[in-house]
Each structure stands twice: as C-alpha cells, then as structure tokens.
Amino acid sequence: MNPLVGWSLAGIGSALAYFNYGWLGLALAFSVIVFWLLLQFSRALRVLRNAGQMPKGTVASAVMLHTQLKPGLQLLQILALTRSLGHKVADNPETFVWRDDSGAAVRAELRNGRLARWELQRPESEAGTAAQTDQPAP
C-alpha cells in the first residue's frame, strides 16, 4: 500500500473516531494505528531473520525466483521470496544477484526501492549444451 494512502486513511479514521466517540475514540484509533505499525515491524524483522539464516546471495532455484518476480516489488517482498539476502553488485541502480547450486543467477535492479528490471543468467556450460541439443541430428 502506498504510505500516503495508509496515513490518509489513518487520519480520516482518527477524525471520525474523535467526532463520533470523543477522546475515547481517538485513543482507540491511536491504539489501532500503533498495533498496525507493530505488525508491520514484526513482519519486516521475521523476513530479515529468515534471510539472515541463509548464505548470502543464494536461492533454491533461480528459475523459480525469476518466474515469481514482477515489476514494483519492494526489496522486503523479494527477500521474502528468496529467503536470502542478495549479493549487492552495484549502487546506482541498486542491483542484487542471487545464485542457485547449478550456477544460474537472477540479477535484480531496484529503482526508488522497487523492482524495475530483472534477468535470468544461465551458466555457460548449460547454454552451450542447450544450443547443441536444439540442432537436428544429421
């Protein structure tokens, strides 16, 4: 959710609670907002804890990760998919790489904290083998 929309809804909800129930309504609205922020913080910590337990820049299957990515994902959402911190290879644009055991890699570029571009990089030996098997036998 866009933070501007979220905070706008929180402000409108707080105003409605105050006008309908006075200070008790405002206290309830404040409690709900704090609870929501604690849930978001807890989710972020859980994702980072899980990602911190895996080796940096590794993923079970680069091909599966490549199929699950879509434009606009935030880094926290990508970390939830990979369950691993990415290996940072560039700062501008912010670029991370995840590799699997076969040598395939996914390179993800983030702009303004959101996934803008990604690509699957196959190992050299696999690409050469695939090209040979696609040709008909004489």
N, C-alpha and C positions, 0 to 999 in steps of 0.2 A: 504494500500500500504506500502511496505517496505520503511522505511525512506531513506535508501541508494539509492534505485531506484529513489525515488522522487527527492532527492537532485542532483543525477546524471543527471536526465532529466532537472532540472532547470539550472545546469551548462552548459549542452550542448546547451540548448535553449538560454542562455545568450551569449555563444560564437558565435552561429550562428547569433543572432541578432546584435552583435557587428561587425562581419565580413561583414554582408550584409548592415547594416544601420549606423554603427559607434556608436558614443556616444548616439545618439537619440534611436537607437535600444536597447542599453544596459540600458538606462533609462526606456524604455518601459518594457523590461524583468524584471527589478528590481521592477517596479510597479505591474506587474502581480504576481510576487512571493510574495510581501507583501500583495496583495489582497487575494491570496490563503491562506496565513497564518492567516489573519484576519477572513476569512470564517471558518477555522478550529477552531480557538479560540472561535468564536461566537457559533459554534455548540457545543463545549465542555461546554461552560457556560450555554447554553439552556438546555442541558441534566442534568447538575448538579442542575440547578434551579428547573427543574421539579421534580428531585429526592428528592430535599430538602423539597419539599412541602408535601410529603407523610410521614407517620410514618416509622421510621427506621425498616428495615427488614421485611416489609410486601409486599405482592403481591396479585393481584386479584385472581389468580388461579395458584397454584404451579404445577399442572399437565400441564397446558398450557405452563408455563415457561420451564418446563422440556422438552417438545417436541420442543421448539424453540431454545434450546441451541445446539451448535455444537463446536467441538474442534477448538481451535485457536482464539475464540472471545476475544477481548480486554475488559477490565473492563468497559470502556466507552460504548461499544456496549451492554454489559449486563445491565448497568444502563439504557440505552435507552429502553430495553425490559421490565425491571421490573418497571421503573418509581419510584424507591425507592432505597435508599442506603441500602446495605446489612448489616446484623449484623455480625461483624468480630469475628470469634471464634478461629482462630489460625493464627500465623505469618509465620510458616515455615512448609508446604507450606501455602501461603496466602489463607485462607478459609473464605468464607462468607455464610450466611444462610438467606433465605427468606422464610417466612411462610404465609399461607393464613388463612382465617377465620375458615376453617374446621380442622385446625391443621396440615395439610400436609406441608412439608417443602422441599425445594431444597437446597442441600449443594453443593457449587461450589468451586473447588480448582484451584487456578491460579499459574502457574509457569512461571517465566520471563514475567509477565504481561499478559499472555494469558491463556485462559481456558484449563485446562489439563484434568480434571475429574469432573463429577457431578453425583449426585444421588438424587432420589426422596425418601423422608422418609414419610411414611403414619402414621397416628395416630394409637395407639394400639387398640382402640375400633373398628376402621374400619377394621383393618387387621383381628381381631378375627371374626367379623361379616361376612367378605368375605369368610373366611375359612369354616364357618358353612353353608353358603348358597351353597357352591360348592359340598357339600356331598349330595348324593341322599337320599330322604326320605324313611324310612323303610316301 
